[in-house]
Amino acid sequence: MEITTEQLAEAIFKMVKQNAGIKKFKALDLQKAMMEMYPGAVDKQMVKDAIRINIDSERLVYTYFGGSFIEIPHEEAAAN
């Protein structure tokens, strides 16, 4: 099965969104999950590129709490 980097980016976004507030993902967690989900079709660089697509489009952001995590951007209460 072949998958494009854009499709992989969408799969990563959905996984992070479904687990928002439940689990925080490190880049390595996402890499392992995507390699299990798409065995043989995904490599480390492809996952890095897909994460970069999500970060660059601001669909996902890096957060730092004793480590680097990838999450959905938070709505700040003061912004409302």
PyMOL Python script that loads the backbone (N, CA, C, O; Angstrom):
from pymol import cmd

cmd.read_pdbstr("""\
ATOM      1  N   MET A   1       0.847  -1.178   0.000  1.00  0.00           N
ATOM      2  CA  MET A   1       0.000   0.000   0.000  1.00  0.00           C
ATOM      3  C   MET A   1       0.891   1.238   0.000  1.00  0.00           C
ATOM      4  O   MET A   1       1.819   1.344   0.801  1.00  0.00           O
ATOM      5  N   GLU A   2       0.609   2.153  -0.883  1.00  0.00           N
ATOM      6  CA  GLU A   2       1.376   3.394  -0.938  1.00  0.00           C
ATOM      7  C   GLU A   2       0.591   4.517  -0.287  1.00  0.00           C
ATOM      8  O   GLU A   2      -0.638   4.545  -0.330  1.00  0.00           O
ATOM      9  N   ILE A   3       1.323   5.441   0.316  1.00  0.00           N
ATOM     10  CA  ILE A   3       0.697   6.582   0.967  1.00  0.00           C
ATOM     11  C   ILE A   3       1.565   7.809   0.677  1.00  0.00           C
ATOM     12  O   ILE A   3       2.793   7.725   0.683  1.00  0.00           O
ATOM     13  N   THR A   4       0.921   8.938   0.425  1.00  0.00           N
ATOM     14  CA  THR A   4       1.667  10.170   0.173  1.00  0.00           C
ATOM     15  C   THR A   4       1.978  10.854   1.506  1.00  0.00           C
ATOM     16  O   THR A   4       1.371  10.551   2.533  1.00  0.00           O
ATOM     17  N   THR A   5       2.922  11.769   1.465  1.00  0.00           N
ATOM     18  CA  THR A   5       3.273  12.520   2.674  1.00  0.00           C
ATOM     19  C   THR A   5       2.078  13.323   3.165  1.00  0.00           C
ATOM     20  O   THR A   5       1.879  13.463   4.372  1.00  0.00           O
ATOM     21  N   GLU A   6       1.270  13.859   2.230  1.00  0.00           N
ATOM     22  CA  GLU A   6       0.085  14.635   2.613  1.00  0.00           C
ATOM     23  C   GLU A   6      -0.946  13.750   3.310  1.00  0.00           C
ATOM     24  O   GLU A   6      -1.573  14.175   4.281  1.00  0.00           O
ATOM     25  N   GLN A   7      -1.126  12.521   2.821  1.00  0.00           N
ATOM     26  CA  GLN A   7      -2.060  11.590   3.456  1.00  0.00           C
ATOM     27  C   GLN A   7      -1.553  11.208   4.852  1.00  0.00           C
ATOM     28  O   GLN A   7      -2.332  11.075   5.795  1.00  0.00           O
ATOM     29  N   LEU A   8      -0.252  11.039   4.959  1.00  0.00           N
ATOM     30  CA  LEU A   8       0.349  10.716   6.248  1.00  0.00           C
ATOM     31  C   LEU A   8       0.169  11.883   7.223  1.00  0.00           C
ATOM     32  O   LEU A   8      -0.116  11.671   8.401  1.00  0.00           O
ATOM     33  N   ALA A   9       0.336  13.107   6.732  1.00  0.00           N
ATOM     34  CA  ALA A   9       0.133  14.300   7.565  1.00  0.00           C
ATOM     35  C   ALA A   9      -1.295  14.334   8.093  1.00  0.00           C
ATOM     36  O   ALA A   9      -1.519  14.669   9.256  1.00  0.00           O
ATOM     37  N   GLU A  10      -2.251  13.993   7.254  1.00  0.00           N
ATOM     38  CA  GLU A  10      -3.659  13.967   7.661  1.00  0.00           C
ATOM     39  C   GLU A  10      -3.890  12.884   8.726  1.00  0.00           C
ATOM     40  O   GLU A  10      -4.620  13.114   9.689  1.00  0.00           O
ATOM     41  N   ALA A  11      -3.277  11.716   8.559  1.00  0.00           N
ATOM     42  CA  ALA A  11      -3.417  10.628   9.527  1.00  0.00           C
ATOM     43  C   ALA A  11      -2.826  11.033  10.879  1.00  0.00           C
ATOM     44  O   ALA A  11      -3.396  10.724  11.926  1.00  0.00           O
ATOM     45  N   ILE A  12      -1.689  11.721  10.856  1.00  0.00           N
ATOM     46  CA  ILE A  12      -1.065  12.195  12.097  1.00  0.00           C
ATOM     47  C   ILE A  12      -1.968  13.215  12.772  1.00  0.00           C
ATOM     48  O   ILE A  12      -2.184  13.152  13.982  1.00  0.00           O
ATOM     49  N   PHE A  13      -2.497  14.156  11.994  1.00  0.00           N
ATOM     50  CA  PHE A  13      -3.387  15.177  12.548  1.00  0.00           C
ATOM     51  C   PHE A  13      -4.600  14.535  13.216  1.00  0.00           C
ATOM     52  O   PHE A  13      -4.972  14.916  14.326  1.00  0.00           O
ATOM     53  N   LYS A  14      -5.215  13.568  12.549  1.00  0.00           N
ATOM     54  CA  LYS A  14      -6.397  12.898  13.106  1.00  0.00           C
ATOM     55  C   LYS A  14      -6.061  12.178  14.411  1.00  0.00           C
ATOM     56  O   LYS A  14      -6.836  12.224  15.366  1.00  0.00           O
ATOM     57  N   MET A  15      -4.895  11.510  14.449  1.00  0.00           N
ATOM     58  CA  MET A  15      -4.502  10.783  15.651  1.00  0.00           C
ATOM     59  C   MET A  15      -4.305  11.753  16.821  1.00  0.00           C
ATOM     60  O   MET A  15      -4.771  11.494  17.931  1.00  0.00           O
ATOM     61  N   VAL A  16      -3.619  12.861  16.573  1.00  0.00           N
ATOM     62  CA  VAL A  16      -3.380  13.841  17.637  1.00  0.00           C
ATOM     63  C   VAL A  16      -4.703  14.467  18.082  1.00  0.00           C
ATOM     64  O   VAL A  16      -4.935  14.653  19.277  1.00  0.00           O
ATOM     65  N   LYS A  17      -5.571  14.792  17.115  1.00  0.00           N
ATOM     66  CA  LYS A  17      -6.853  15.427  17.439  1.00  0.00           C
ATOM     67  C   LYS A  17      -7.745  14.496  18.264  1.00  0.00           C
ATOM     68  O   LYS A  17      -8.378  14.932  19.226  1.00  0.00           O
ATOM     69  N   GLN A  18      -7.794  13.212  17.888  1.00  0.00           N
ATOM     70  CA  GLN A  18      -8.630  12.245  18.611  1.00  0.00           C
ATOM     71  C   GLN A  18      -8.171  12.061  20.052  1.00  0.00           C
ATOM     72  O   GLN A  18      -8.977  11.746  20.928  1.00  0.00           O
ATOM     73  N   ASN A  19      -6.876  12.256  20.299  1.00  0.00           N
ATOM     74  CA  ASN A  19      -6.323  12.032  21.633  1.00  0.00           C
ATOM     75  C   ASN A  19      -6.045  13.329  22.390  1.00  0.00           C
ATOM     76  O   ASN A  19      -5.404  13.308  23.441  1.00  0.00           O
ATOM     77  N   ALA A  20      -6.524  14.459  21.862  1.00  0.00           N
ATOM     78  CA  ALA A  20      -6.294  15.756  22.511  1.00  0.00           C
ATOM     79  C   ALA A  20      -6.851  15.729  23.931  1.00  0.00           C
ATOM     80  O   ALA A  20      -7.998  15.336  24.143  1.00  0.00           O
ATOM     81  N   GLY A  21      -6.051  16.140  24.888  1.00  0.00           N
ATOM     82  CA  GLY A  21      -6.476  16.151  26.286  1.00  0.00           C
ATOM     83  C   GLY A  21      -6.357  14.805  26.968  1.00  0.00           C
ATOM     84  O   GLY A  21      -6.509  14.713  28.186  1.00  0.00           O
ATOM     85  N   ILE A  22      -6.089  13.759  26.204  1.00  0.00           N
ATOM     86  CA  ILE A  22      -5.967  12.412  26.758  1.00  0.00           C
ATOM     87  C   ILE A  22      -4.506  11.992  26.783  1.00  0.00           C
ATOM     88  O   ILE A  22      -3.998  11.515  27.798  1.00  0.00           O
ATOM     89  N   LYS A  23      -3.837  12.179  25.641  1.00  0.00           N
ATOM     90  CA  LYS A  23      -2.455  11.752  25.493  1.00  0.00           C
ATOM     91  C   LYS A  23      -1.679  12.796  24.715  1.00  0.00           C
ATOM     92  O   LYS A  23      -2.180  13.352  23.738  1.00  0.00           O
ATOM     93  N   LYS A  24      -0.458  13.060  25.146  1.00  0.00           N
ATOM     94  CA  LYS A  24       0.436  13.952  24.411  1.00  0.00           C
ATOM     95  C   LYS A  24       1.416  13.072  23.643  1.00  0.00           C
ATOM     96  O   LYS A  24       1.926  12.086  24.176  1.00  0.00           O
ATOM     97  N   PHE A  25       1.672  13.428  22.406  1.00  0.00           N
ATOM     98  CA  PHE A  25       2.560  12.636  21.561  1.00  0.00           C
ATOM     99  C   PHE A  25       3.906  13.316  21.378  1.00  0.00           C
ATOM    100  O   PHE A  25       3.979  14.518  21.123  1.00  0.00           O
ATOM    101  N   LYS A  26       4.960  12.540  21.509  1.00  0.00           N
ATOM    102  CA  LYS A  26       6.281  12.993  21.102  1.00  0.00           C
ATOM    103  C   LYS A  26       6.423  12.601  19.635  1.00  0.00           C
ATOM    104  O   LYS A  26       5.684  11.751  19.139  1.00  0.00           O
ATOM    105  N   ALA A  27       7.368  13.220  18.948  1.00  0.00           N
ATOM    106  CA  ALA A  27       7.578  12.907  17.537  1.00  0.00           C
ATOM    107  C   ALA A  27       7.866  11.413  17.352  1.00  0.00           C
ATOM    108  O   ALA A  27       7.391  10.802  16.395  1.00  0.00           O
ATOM    109  N   LEU A  28       8.637  10.832  18.260  1.00  0.00           N
ATOM    110  CA  LEU A  28       8.968   9.411  18.169  1.00  0.00           C
ATOM    111  C   LEU A  28       7.723   8.536  18.330  1.00  0.00           C
ATOM    112  O   LEU A  28       7.604   7.503  17.672  1.00  0.00           O
ATOM    113  N   ASP A  29       6.795   8.943  19.203  1.00  0.00           N
ATOM    114  CA  ASP A  29       5.529   8.204  19.376  1.00  0.00           C
ATOM    115  C   ASP A  29       4.759   8.163  18.059  1.00  0.00           C
ATOM    116  O   ASP A  29       4.241   7.121  17.658  1.00  0.00           O
ATOM    117  N   LEU A  30       4.694   9.313  17.395  1.00  0.00           N
ATOM    118  CA  LEU A  30       3.975   9.396  16.119  1.00  0.00           C
ATOM    119  C   LEU A  30       4.674   8.570  15.053  1.00  0.00           C
ATOM    120  O   LEU A  30       4.029   7.905  14.242  1.00  0.00           O
ATOM    121  N   GLN A  31       5.992   8.618  15.063  1.00  0.00           N
ATOM    122  CA  GLN A  31       6.765   7.846  14.084  1.00  0.00           C
ATOM    123  C   GLN A  31       6.469   6.353  14.236  1.00  0.00           C
ATOM    124  O   GLN A  31       6.190   5.665  13.254  1.00  0.00           O
ATOM    125  N   LYS A  32       6.532   5.861  15.468  1.00  0.00           N
ATOM    126  CA  LYS A  32       6.259   4.442  15.720  1.00  0.00           C
ATOM    127  C   LYS A  32       4.834   4.072  15.326  1.00  0.00           C
ATOM    128  O   LYS A  32       4.608   3.040  14.695  1.00  0.00           O
ATOM    129  N   ALA A  33       3.871   4.919  15.699  1.00  0.00           N
ATOM    130  CA  ALA A  33       2.464   4.638  15.397  1.00  0.00           C
ATOM    131  C   ALA A  33       2.212   4.587  13.888  1.00  0.00           C
ATOM    132  O   ALA A  33       1.500   3.706  13.407  1.00  0.00           O
ATOM    133  N   MET A  34       2.790   5.521  13.150  1.00  0.00           N
ATOM    134  CA  MET A  34       2.573   5.557  11.696  1.00  0.00           C
ATOM    135  C   MET A  34       3.266   4.390  11.001  1.00  0.00           C
ATOM    136  O   MET A  34       2.751   3.858  10.017  1.00  0.00           O
ATOM    137  N   MET A  35       4.435   3.989  11.509  1.00  0.00           N
ATOM    138  CA  MET A  35       5.142   2.857  10.915  1.00  0.00           C
ATOM    139  C   MET A  35       4.394   1.548  11.178  1.00  0.00           C
ATOM    140  O   MET A  35       4.472   0.616  10.378  1.00  0.00           O
ATOM    141  N   GLU A  36       3.667   1.479  12.305  1.00  0.00           N
ATOM    142  CA  GLU A  36       2.828   0.311  12.593  1.00  0.00           C
ATOM    143  C   GLU A  36       1.552   0.343  11.750  1.00  0.00           C
ATOM    144  O   GLU A  36       1.094  -0.687  11.256  1.00  0.00           O
ATOM    145  N   MET A  37       0.988   1.540  11.594  1.00  0.00           N
ATOM    146  CA  MET A  37      -0.260   1.693  10.853  1.00  0.00           C
ATOM    147  C   MET A  37      -0.068   1.418   9.355  1.00  0.00           C
ATOM    148  O   MET A  37      -0.947   0.861   8.697  1.00  0.00           O
ATOM    149  N   TYR A  38       1.088   1.817   8.834  1.00  0.00           N
ATOM    150  CA  TYR A  38       1.394   1.647   7.407  1.00  0.00           C
ATOM    151  C   TYR A  38       2.715   0.908   7.248  1.00  0.00           C
ATOM    152  O   TYR A  38       3.699   1.497   6.801  1.00  0.00           O
ATOM    153  N   PRO A  39       2.755  -0.387   7.611  1.00  0.00           N
ATOM    154  CA  PRO A  39       4.024  -1.120   7.567  1.00  0.00           C
ATOM    155  C   PRO A  39       4.598  -1.187   6.140  1.00  0.00           C
ATOM    156  O   PRO A  39       3.903  -1.519   5.180  1.00  0.00           O
ATOM    157  N   GLY A  40       5.875  -0.862   6.047  1.00  0.00           N
ATOM    158  CA  GLY A  40       6.561  -0.931   4.764  1.00  0.00           C
ATOM    159  C   GLY A  40       6.318   0.256   3.853  1.00  0.00           C
ATOM    160  O   GLY A  40       7.042   0.434   2.873  1.00  0.00           O
ATOM    161  N   ALA A  41       5.308   1.081   4.154  1.00  0.00           N
ATOM    162  CA  ALA A  41       4.970   2.204   3.280  1.00  0.00           C
ATOM    163  C   ALA A  41       5.504   3.528   3.823  1.00  0.00           C
ATOM    164  O   ALA A  41       5.507   4.536   3.116  1.00  0.00           O
ATOM    165  N   VAL A  42       5.957   3.523   5.082  1.00  0.00           N
ATOM    166  CA  VAL A  42       6.355   4.763   5.746  1.00  0.00           C
ATOM    167  C   VAL A  42       7.757   4.595   6.332  1.00  0.00           C
ATOM    168  O   VAL A  42       8.080   3.554   6.904  1.00  0.00           O
ATOM    169  N   ASP A  43       8.584   5.631   6.182  1.00  0.00           N
ATOM    170  CA  ASP A  43       9.890   5.620   6.836  1.00  0.00           C
ATOM    171  C   ASP A  43      10.022   6.851   7.737  1.00  0.00           C
ATOM    172  O   ASP A  43       9.141   7.711   7.761  1.00  0.00           O
ATOM    173  N   LYS A  44      11.122   6.923   8.470  1.00  0.00           N
ATOM    174  CA  LYS A  44      11.310   8.004   9.447  1.00  0.00           C
ATOM    175  C   LYS A  44      11.248   9.380   8.794  1.00  0.00           C
ATOM    176  O   LYS A  44      10.610  10.289   9.324  1.00  0.00           O
ATOM    177  N   GLN A  45      11.904   9.536   7.650  1.00  0.00           N
ATOM    178  CA  GLN A  45      11.946  10.841   6.994  1.00  0.00           C
ATOM    179  C   GLN A  45      10.553  11.261   6.535  1.00  0.00           C
ATOM    180  O   GLN A  45      10.206  12.440   6.600  1.00  0.00           O
ATOM    181  N   MET A  46       9.761  10.311   6.078  1.00  0.00           N
ATOM    182  CA  MET A  46       8.402  10.619   5.628  1.00  0.00           C
ATOM    183  C   MET A  46       7.558  11.129   6.798  1.00  0.00           C
ATOM    184  O   MET A  46       6.771  12.062   6.639  1.00  0.00           O
ATOM    185  N   VAL A  47       7.725  10.516   7.968  1.00  0.00           N
ATOM    186  CA  VAL A  47       6.989  10.957   9.156  1.00  0.00           C
ATOM    187  C   VAL A  47       7.439  12.363   9.553  1.00  0.00           C
ATOM    188  O   VAL A  47       6.610  13.209   9.888  1.00  0.00           O
ATOM    189  N   LYS A  48       8.754  12.614   9.515  1.00  0.00           N
ATOM    190  CA  LYS A  48       9.270  13.953   9.836  1.00  0.00           C
ATOM    191  C   LYS A  48       8.681  14.990   8.885  1.00  0.00           C
ATOM    192  O   LYS A  48       8.274  16.072   9.308  1.00  0.00           O
ATOM    193  N   ASP A  49       8.640  14.651   7.595  1.00  0.00           N
ATOM    194  CA  ASP A  49       8.090  15.576   6.603  1.00  0.00           C
ATOM    195  C   ASP A  49       6.600  15.833   6.843  1.00  0.00           C
ATOM    196  O   ASP A  49       6.130  16.961   6.695  1.00  0.00           O
ATOM    197  N   ALA A  50       5.864  14.787   7.213  1.00  0.00           N
ATOM    198  CA  ALA A  50       4.426  14.922   7.470  1.00  0.00           C
ATOM    199  C   ALA A  50       4.177  15.768   8.717  1.00  0.00           C
ATOM    200  O   ALA A  50       3.252  16.580   8.740  1.00  0.00           O
ATOM    201  N   ILE A  51       4.991  15.584   9.747  1.00  0.00           N
ATOM    202  CA  ILE A  51       4.875  16.417  10.949  1.00  0.00           C
ATOM    203  C   ILE A  51       5.160  17.864  10.576  1.00  0.00           C
ATOM    204  O   ILE A  51       4.449  18.766  11.020  1.00  0.00           O
ATOM    205  N   ARG A  52       6.184  18.099   9.770  1.00  0.00           N
ATOM    206  CA  ARG A  52       6.556  19.458   9.342  1.00  0.00           C
ATOM    207  C   ARG A  52       5.400  20.110   8.581  1.00  0.00           C
ATOM    208  O   ARG A  52       5.145  21.300   8.763  1.00  0.00           O
ATOM    209  N   ILE A  53       4.703  19.363   7.742  1.00  0.00           N
ATOM    210  CA  ILE A  53       3.542  19.904   7.014  1.00  0.00           C
ATOM    211  C   ILE A  53       2.499  20.418   8.013  1.00  0.00           C
ATOM    212  O   ILE A  53       1.963  21.514   7.852  1.00  0.00           O
ATOM    213  N   ASN A  54       2.218  19.619   9.040  1.00  0.00           N
ATOM    214  CA  ASN A  54       1.223  20.013  10.056  1.00  0.00           C
ATOM    215  C   ASN A  54       1.688  21.210  10.880  1.00  0.00           C
ATOM    216  O   ASN A  54       0.884  22.085  11.201  1.00  0.00           O
ATOM    217  N   ILE A  55       2.965  21.261  11.224  1.00  0.00           N
ATOM    218  CA  ILE A  55       3.498  22.378  12.008  1.00  0.00           C
ATOM    219  C   ILE A  55       3.492  23.652  11.159  1.00  0.00           C
ATOM    220  O   ILE A  55       3.064  24.707  11.628  1.00  0.00           O
ATOM    221  N   ASP A  56       3.962  23.559   9.921  1.00  0.00           N
ATOM    222  CA  ASP A  56       4.025  24.725   9.039  1.00  0.00           C
ATOM    223  C   ASP A  56       2.645  25.301   8.734  1.00  0.00           C
ATOM    224  O   ASP A  56       2.494  26.513   8.579  1.00  0.00           O
ATOM    225  N   SER A  57       1.644  24.434   8.649  1.00  0.00           N
ATOM    226  CA  SER A  57       0.285  24.905   8.371  1.00  0.00           C
ATOM    227  C   SER A  57      -0.449  25.313   9.653  1.00  0.00           C
ATOM    228  O   SER A  57      -1.610  25.721   9.611  1.00  0.00           O
ATOM    229  N   GLU A  58       0.246  25.197  10.795  1.00  0.00           N
ATOM    230  CA  GLU A  58      -0.281  25.567  12.112  1.00  0.00           C
ATOM    231  C   GLU A  58      -1.479  24.718  12.547  1.00  0.00           C
ATOM    232  O   GLU A  58      -2.257  25.135  13.405  1.00  0.00           O
ATOM    233  N   ARG A  59      -1.626  23.529  11.958  1.00  0.00           N
ATOM    234  CA  ARG A  59      -2.667  22.603  12.420  1.00  0.00           C
ATOM    235  C   ARG A  59      -2.229  21.958  13.728  1.00  0.00           C
ATOM    236  O   ARG A  59      -3.057  21.641  14.581  1.00  0.00           O
ATOM    237  N   LEU A  60      -0.915  21.764  13.880  1.00  0.00           N
ATOM    238  CA  LEU A  60      -0.344  21.219  15.104  1.00  0.00           C
ATOM    239  C   LEU A  60       0.786  22.139  15.553  1.00  0.00           C
ATOM    240  O   LEU A  60       1.363  22.871  14.749  1.00  0.00           O
ATOM    241  N   VAL A  61       1.094  22.092  16.848  1.00  0.00           N
ATOM    242  CA  VAL A  61       2.176  22.908  17.395  1.00  0.00           C
ATOM    243  C   VAL A  61       3.043  22.057  18.322  1.00  0.00           C
ATOM    244  O   VAL A  61       2.593  21.058  18.884  1.00  0.00           O
ATOM    245  N   TYR A  62       4.292  22.479  18.461  1.00  0.00           N
ATOM    246  CA  TYR A  62       5.169  21.871  19.455  1.00  0.00           C
ATOM    247  C   TYR A  62       4.907  22.561  20.789  1.00  0.00           C
ATOM    248  O   TYR A  62       4.775  23.783  20.845  1.00  0.00           O
ATOM    249  N   THR A  63       4.831  21.774  21.863  1.00  0.00           N
ATOM    250  CA  THR A  63       4.729  22.319  23.210  1.00  0.00           C
ATOM    251  C   THR A  63       5.867  21.712  24.032  1.00  0.00           C
ATOM    252  O   THR A  63       6.388  20.648  23.697  1.00  0.00           O
ATOM    253  N   TYR A  64       6.238  22.390  25.096  1.00  0.00           N
ATOM    254  CA  TYR A  64       7.363  21.945  25.917  1.00  0.00           C
ATOM    255  C   TYR A  64       6.948  21.887  27.374  1.00  0.00           C
ATOM    256  O   TYR A  64       6.727  22.923  28.001  1.00  0.00           O
ATOM    257  N   PHE A  65       6.839  20.678  27.918  1.00  0.00           N
ATOM    258  CA  PHE A  65       6.553  20.458  29.336  1.00  0.00           C
ATOM    259  C   PHE A  65       7.456  19.331  29.808  1.00  0.00           C
ATOM    260  O   PHE A  65       7.023  18.184  29.920  1.00  0.00           O
ATOM    261  N   GLY A  66       8.716  19.661  30.084  1.00  0.00           N
ATOM    262  CA  GLY A  66       9.663  18.621  30.482  1.00  0.00           C
ATOM    263  C   GLY A  66      10.032  17.724  29.319  1.00  0.00           C
ATOM    264  O   GLY A  66      10.669  16.688  29.510  1.00  0.00           O
ATOM    265  N   GLY A  67       9.646  18.105  28.131  1.00  0.00           N
ATOM    266  CA  GLY A  67       9.919  17.364  26.905  1.00  0.00           C
ATOM    267  C   GLY A  67       9.160  18.035  25.776  1.00  0.00           C
ATOM    268  O   GLY A  67       8.315  18.898  26.015  1.00  0.00           O
ATOM    269  N   SER A  68       9.451  17.651  24.580  1.00  0.00           N
ATOM    270  CA  SER A  68       8.817  18.258  23.411  1.00  0.00           C
ATOM    271  C   SER A  68       7.649  17.390  22.949  1.00  0.00           C
ATOM    272  O   SER A  68       7.823  16.206  22.659  1.00  0.00           O
ATOM    273  N   PHE A  69       6.469  17.980  22.882  1.00  0.00           N
ATOM    274  CA  PHE A  69       5.275  17.258  22.475  1.00  0.00           C
ATOM    275  C   PHE A  69       4.632  17.937  21.274  1.00  0.00           C
ATOM    276  O   PHE A  69       4.855  19.123  21.030  1.00  0.00           O
ATOM    277  N   ILE A  70       3.842  17.188  20.533  1.00  0.00           N
ATOM    278  CA  ILE A  70       3.115  17.719  19.389  1.00  0.00           C
ATOM    279  C   ILE A  70       1.635  17.654  19.729  1.00  0.00           C
ATOM    280  O   ILE A  70       1.103  16.584  20.025  1.00  0.00           O
ATOM    281  N   GLU A  71       0.967  18.818  19.684  1.00  0.00           N
ATOM    282  CA  GLU A  71      -0.434  18.900  20.088  1.00  0.00           C
ATOM    283  C   GLU A  71      -1.231  19.804  19.156  1.00  0.00           C
ATOM    284  O   GLU A  71      -0.676  20.503  18.309  1.00  0.00           O
ATOM    285  N   ILE A  72      -2.558  19.769  19.337  1.00  0.00           N
ATOM    286  CA  ILE A  72      -3.458  20.714  18.682  1.00  0.00           C
ATOM    287  C   ILE A  72      -3.209  22.075  19.343  1.00  0.00           C
ATOM    288  O   ILE A  72      -3.038  22.121  20.561  1.00  0.00           O
ATOM    289  N   PRO A  73      -3.182  23.180  18.595  1.00  0.00           N
ATOM    290  CA  PRO A  73      -2.989  24.487  19.241  1.00  0.00           C
ATOM    291  C   PRO A  73      -4.089  24.766  20.258  1.00  0.00           C
ATOM    292  O   PRO A  73      -5.266  24.503  20.011  1.00  0.00           O
ATOM    293  N   HIS A  74      -3.685  25.303  21.403  1.00  0.00           N
ATOM    294  CA  HIS A  74      -4.644  25.611  22.463  1.00  0.00           C
ATOM    295  C   HIS A  74      -5.295  26.953  22.206  1.00  0.00           C
ATOM    296  O   HIS A  74      -4.653  27.882  21.717  1.00  0.00           O
ATOM    297  N   GLU A  75      -6.583  27.053  22.539  1.00  0.00           N
ATOM    298  CA  GLU A  75      -7.283  28.345  22.528  1.00  0.00           C
ATOM    299  C   GLU A  75      -7.015  28.981  23.878  1.00  0.00           C
ATOM    300  O   GLU A  75      -7.410  28.444  24.912  1.00  0.00           O
ATOM    301  N   GLU A  76      -6.349  30.116  23.872  1.00  0.00           N
ATOM    302  CA  GLU A  76      -6.066  30.807  25.133  1.00  0.00           C
ATOM    303  C   GLU A  76      -7.351  31.500  25.606  1.00  0.00           C
ATOM    304  O   GLU A  76      -8.057  32.112  24.805  1.00  0.00           O
ATOM    305  N   ALA A  77      -7.647  31.406  26.883  1.00  0.00           N
ATOM    306  CA  ALA A  77      -8.845  32.009  27.457  1.00  0.00           C
ATOM    307  C   ALA A  77      -8.835  33.516  27.267  1.00  0.00           C
ATOM    308  O   ALA A  77      -9.886  34.118  27.042  1.00  0.00           O
ATOM    309  N   ALA A  78      -7.672  34.129  27.355  1.00  0.00           N
ATOM    310  CA  ALA A  78      -7.563  35.576  27.198  1.00  0.00           C
ATOM    311  C   ALA A  78      -7.823  36.026  25.757  1.00  0.00           C
ATOM    312  O   ALA A  78      -8.105  37.199  25.512  1.00  0.00           O
ATOM    313  N   ALA A  79      -7.728  35.106  24.820  1.00  0.00           N
ATOM    314  CA  ALA A  79      -7.903  35.448  23.411  1.00  0.00           C
ATOM    315  C   ALA A  79      -9.376  35.646  23.071  1.00  0.00           C
ATOM    316  O   ALA A  79      -9.695  36.229  22.035  1.00  0.00           O
ATOM    317  N   ASN A  80     -10.271  35.173  23.919  1.00  0.00           N
ATOM    318  CA  ASN A  80     -11.711  35.269  23.629  1.00  0.00           C
ATOM    319  C   ASN A  80     -12.295  36.575  24.065  1.00  0.00           C
ATOM    320  O   ASN A  80     -13.492  36.806  23.890  1.00  0.00           O
TER     321      ASN A  80
END
""", "prot")
cmd.dss("prot")
cmd.show_as("cartoon", "prot")
cmd.util.cbc("prot")
cmd.orient("prot")
